[in-house]
Amino acid sequence: MRAQNRHRTRRTGRTVVIATAAAVVLAGGGAIAGVHALARTPAGAVVRPAAPAASSTGAAQPAAEGVESVEPEASAADRDQELSDALGTVAGAAGADFSVAVLDTASGAQAVYGDGTYDTASIVKVDILAALLLRAQDAGRELTAQEKAYAAVMIEQSDNDAATVLWHAVDGAQGLAEANERLGLTGTVGGDGDLWGLTRTTAADQLRLLRAVFGDDSPLDAASRTYLRELMGRISAGQDWGVTAAAASASDSALKNGWLRRSTTGLWDINSIGQVTADGTTYLVAVLSGGHLTQAAGIALAEDVARAAVGAFR
């Protein structure tokens, strides 16, 4: 699915959305059928703990320096407040809400705004591939040529059929939960059956996932991390919106986006996660949002939020 033309109009008002979906939804380009109840939590600044990490071998990556640093509690609270203040200039459209987490990889400083849970849509494809790579590592093997073919189109083009194949390869929600325990994710629950796009997650958990992909200390080995980064750095034209708005240029980012329209309400969930570089500093950013009247409105909000979040650290 190609992103619609974007607008950058500021919007006012942010409300709680409670919806029960029981039909067909779109998750980054395809249809997903099923019943799923979702409840939105209003955004608010909270202190989030650093992700647990396991040691791995492999050379350190310059873009991830300082990722595993942990700030003192008082400093973390100050960062959360600074992020909240920066986001005061960003207002969602009526009925929409959002959450964001950001980490400065040079200093290790991080902050989170909002503790609500959201449908992942296609950003879960990063998590699916991480789970597959962990399984391959455990078996002492590389991905097969077919697995690599599915992984490439799943990440670069957001192909849903490939995602379904690899979702089964990792044993669906159960396999995702097992991988996420190792990756340090604590608030992510896989979708029922084949409904991987209805996996629920938080911005804080997506930041933990990004740390596992772009950081040095991770259960993913150096080869797996490099592979994931490379795929996220080759997102197809038209799908490279979102957190890239905070980067100095599109080439200074690696990301995965998700977009999902709930058929019972007609409202859109828009998510964007990734690594961006601005003014010589690299950041990990996760923006989750829902309740948008249009895809374009959600994309515009995600980009406004990403810019404001990175701006709070600059």
Secondary structure, DSSP 8 states (H G I E B T S, - for coil): -----------------EEEEEEEEESSSSEEEEEEEEE-----EE-----------S---GGGTTTT----HHHHHHHHHHHHHHGGG----TT-EEEEEEEETTT--EEEE----EE-GGGHHHHHHHHHHHHHHHTT----HHHHHHHHHHHHS--HHHHHHHHHHTTHHHHHHHHHHHHT--S-B--STT-GGG-EE-HHHHHHHHHHHHSSSSSS-HHHHHHHHHHHTT--TTS--SGGGGSSSGGGEEEEEEEEEBTTT--EEEEEEEEEEETTEEEEEEEEEEEESSHHHHHHHHHHHHHHHHHTT-
